[in-house]
Amino acid sequence: MTLLLLLIGGAVAWPFLYGPYLVYSTSTFPVMPQYIPRRPEEFPPDARRYLSQCEFILGGQGFFTLYYLEFALKSGGKSFTAVMFNPRTRDMAKVAMIEATAGAKTLKVPVTFFVTKYLDGHEVITYNSDGASMFYQRLPRIHGQTFPEVKDVRYLFQIHRERAIRFAPQTQTVFPQMGEEWGFFYNSEWQGFAERAERGAEIYRSGSEYRFRFPAALRAAWGLTSPVLNIRKYLHQQKARAVLRELGM
């Protein structure tokens, strides 16, 4: 019985022991990420289908697609993204299919982000990922909220508009002029990593990469391991429902 308990305990503890080492030694983020421009027909069928559906729906809300991008993750996964802009509401949308390998399985995760930037540097970000972030520290200027149960991108956009209006009704928004869209998108994606590195609590710059500090790697790994992950997802869902009630939606 003692041996059995040791084996069970070891099996349970293994992810909590090995996970931090794995995150610390292999999880890095590029300082200058390289995107590959693509045509939509070059994307895998599942990604192409999801992006096409979202583009059709969001096109009716005033969005147009400017970039189709592929980004290779160091872990071996890939993201296939359509970057869209809405001149009427001055919002940006990122519609993506993320493919990640887990053992012999390929996980395909669809996700949509809406971003509104303000003149004072703040950003309101609304998205529908059901995953948990590797980062725990919030950046004061970023006001992000996930709604993992909202799969309808039209409804998600309505939620985002309401959040953006309520956040700063008197503050001027920032929207790129023609020809400036790439810098607008790129900074929105990666500026946060530079800010986290400057703070120094979670990541630091090492040459051409950002790497985790070991205490942050511990939190990241344990936070992505059951049962902690399940608890975090549950709390995210409860927070999202509370926000929807507050918005009256």
C-alpha positions in Angstrom: 0.0 0.0 0.0 2.8 2.4 0.9 4.5 1.7 -2.5 1.2 2.3 -4.3 0.7 5.6 -2.5 4.2 6.6 -3.5 3.6 5.8 -7.1 0.3 7.6 -7.1 1.8 10.6 -5.4 4.7 10.6 -7.9 2.3 10.5 -10.8 0.4 13.4 -9.4 3.5 15.4 -8.5 5.4 14.8 -11.7 3.7 17.6 -13.8 4.3 20.0 -10.9 8.0 19.0 -10.7 8.9 18.7 -14.4 6.5 21.4 -15.7 8.4 24.4 -14.2 11.7 23.1 -15.6 10.1 22.6 -19.0 8.7 26.1 -19.0 11.9 27.7 -17.7 14.1 25.9 -20.2 12.0 25.9 -23.4 9.3 28.6 -23.2 10.7 31.7 -24.9 9.2 34.5 -26.9 11.0 36.3 -29.8 12.0 39.9 -29.5 11.5 40.4 -33.2 8.9 37.8 -34.3 8.7 36.8 -37.9 5.3 36.4 -39.6 4.9 34.7 -42.9 2.4 36.5 -45.2 0.0 34.0 -46.7 -3.0 33.7 -49.0 -6.1 32.3 -47.3 -6.1 29.3 -49.7 -2.7 28.3 -48.3 -4.1 27.8 -44.8 -5.1 24.3 -43.6 -8.8 23.5 -44.3 -10.0 23.9 -40.6 -8.3 27.3 -40.3 -9.5 28.5 -43.7 -13.1 27.5 -42.8 -13.1 29.2 -39.4 -11.4 32.4 -40.7 -13.8 32.5 -43.7 -16.9 32.2 -41.4 -15.7 35.0 -39.1 -14.7 37.3 -42.0 -18.2 36.9 -43.5 -19.9 37.8 -40.1 -17.5 40.6 -39.2 -17.6 42.0 -42.8 -21.2 42.8 -42.1 -20.1 44.8 -39.0 -17.7 47.0 -41.1 -14.5 45.0 -40.9 -12.2 44.2 -43.8 -9.2 41.9 -43.8 -5.8 43.4 -44.5 -3.3 40.6 -43.6 -3.3 36.8 -43.6 -0.4 35.6 -41.4 1.2 32.4 -40.3 3.4 32.4 -37.2 5.4 29.4 -36.1 5.7 28.7 -32.4 9.0 27.4 -31.0 7.0 24.5 -29.4 6.2 23.3 -32.9 2.7 24.8 -33.1 1.4 27.3 -35.5 -1.1 30.1 -35.7 -3.1 31.1 -38.8 -4.5 34.6 -38.5 -6.6 37.1 -40.3 -6.0 40.7 -39.2 -9.0 42.9 -39.8 -9.8 46.6 -39.3 -13.0 48.6 -38.9 -12.7 52.3 -39.8 -16.2 53.0 -38.7 -15.7 51.8 -35.1 -11.9 52.2 -35.1 -11.3 48.7 -33.9 -8.9 45.9 -34.9 -9.9 42.2 -35.0 -7.6 39.2 -35.0 -9.2 35.9 -36.0 -6.9 32.9 -35.5 -6.8 29.2 -35.6 -4.0 28.0 -33.3 -2.6 24.5 -33.8 -0.5 22.9 -31.1 0.9 19.4 -30.8 0.2 17.4 -27.6 1.8 14.0 -27.9 0.3 12.3 -30.9 -2.6 14.7 -31.0 -2.9 18.1 -32.8 -5.1 20.5 -30.9 -6.9 23.1 -32.9 -8.0 26.2 -31.0 -10.1 28.9 -32.7 -10.0 32.3 -31.0 -11.0 35.9 -31.9 -9.7 39.1 -30.4 -11.0 42.7 -30.6 -8.7 45.6 -29.8 -9.5 49.3 -29.2 -6.5 51.6 -28.5 -6.7 55.0 -26.8 -4.5 58.1 -27.1 -3.3 57.7 -23.5 -1.8 54.2 -24.3 -4.6 52.1 -22.8 -6.1 49.2 -24.7 -9.4 47.4 -24.3 -9.2 43.8 -25.5 -12.1 41.4 -25.7 -11.6 37.8 -26.7 -13.0 34.3 -26.3 -10.1 32.0 -25.5 -10.9 29.3 -22.9 -7.2 28.8 -22.1 -5.3 30.3 -19.2 -2.5 32.8 -19.6 1.1 31.9 -18.6 1.4 35.4 -17.1 -0.1 36.5 -13.8 0.9 40.1 -13.6 -1.6 42.5 -15.3 -0.2 45.4 -17.2 -2.1 48.5 -16.0 -2.7 49.9 -19.4 -4.2 46.6 -20.8 -7.9 46.0 -20.0 -8.4 42.5 -21.3 -11.3 40.2 -20.6 -12.0 36.7 -22.1 -15.5 35.4 -22.6 -14.8 31.7 -23.2 -18.5 30.7 -23.6 -19.2 33.3 -26.3 -18.5 31.6 -29.7 -20.6 33.9 -31.8 -18.1 36.5 -33.0 -20.9 39.0 -33.8 -22.1 38.9 -30.2 -18.4 39.0 -29.0 -18.0 42.2 -31.0 -21.1 43.7 -29.4 -19.7 42.9 -26.0 -16.4 44.6 -27.0 -18.1 47.7 -28.2 -20.0 48.1 -25.0 -16.8 47.5 -22.9 -14.9 50.1 -25.0 -17.6 52.7 -24.7 -17.9 52.3 -21.0 -14.2 52.2 -20.4 -13.4 55.7 -21.7 -16.3 57.5 -23.3 -14.4 60.8 -23.3 -11.0 59.5 -24.4 -10.0 59.7 -28.1 -9.2 56.4 -29.7 -6.2 55.7 -31.9 -6.6 54.1 -35.3 -4.0 53.7 -38.0 -3.8 55.8 -41.1 -3.6 54.0 -44.4 -0.1 52.4 -44.6 0.4 52.4 -40.8 -1.7 49.3 -40.1 1.2 46.9 -39.8 2.9 48.8 -37.1 -0.4 49.2 -35.3 -1.0 45.4 -35.3 2.7 44.5 -34.5 2.9 46.8 -31.5 -0.5 45.5 -30.2 0.8 42.0 -30.4 4.3 42.4 -28.9 4.7 45.6 -26.9 3.4 43.9 -23.8 6.4 41.5 -23.8 8.8 44.4 -23.8 6.9 46.0 -20.9 6.9 42.8 -18.9 10.7 42.5 -19.5 11.2 46.0 -18.3 9.3 45.2 -15.1 11.5 42.1 -14.8 9.3 40.1 -12.5 8.2 37.4 -14.9 10.4 37.6 -18.0 13.7 39.1 -19.0 15.4 39.7 -22.3 18.2 37.3 -23.3 19.6 38.2 -26.7 16.9 37.8 -29.3 14.4 36.2 -26.9 12.4 36.8 -23.8 12.7 34.1 -21.2 10.9 33.3 -17.9 12.4 33.9 -14.5 12.2 30.7 -12.5 9.6 31.8 -10.0 7.4 32.9 -12.9 8.0 29.6 -14.6 6.8 27.8 -11.5 3.6 29.8 -11.4 3.1 29.4 -15.2 3.6 25.7 -15.2 1.5 25.0 -12.1 -1.2 27.3 -13.4 -1.5 25.2 -16.6 -1.7 21.9 -14.8 -4.9 20.3 -13.5 -6.5 20.8 -11.1 -5.2 24.4 -10.9 -6.0 24.9 -14.6 -9.6 23.7 -14.1 -10.1 26.1 -11.2 -8.7 29.0 -13.2 -11.0 28.2 -16.2 -14.0 28.1 -13.8 -13.0 31.5 -12.3 -12.6 33.0 -15.8 -16.1 31.8 -16.7 -17.6 33.2 -13.6 -15.8 36.6 -14.1 -17.1 36.7 -17.7 -20.6 36.0 -16.6 -20.4 38.7 -14.0 -19.1 41.2 -16.6 -22.0 40.3 -18.9 -24.5 40.9 -16.1 -22.9 44.3 -15.4 -23.1 45.2 -19.1 -26.7 44.1 -19.2 -26.0 41.6 -22.0 
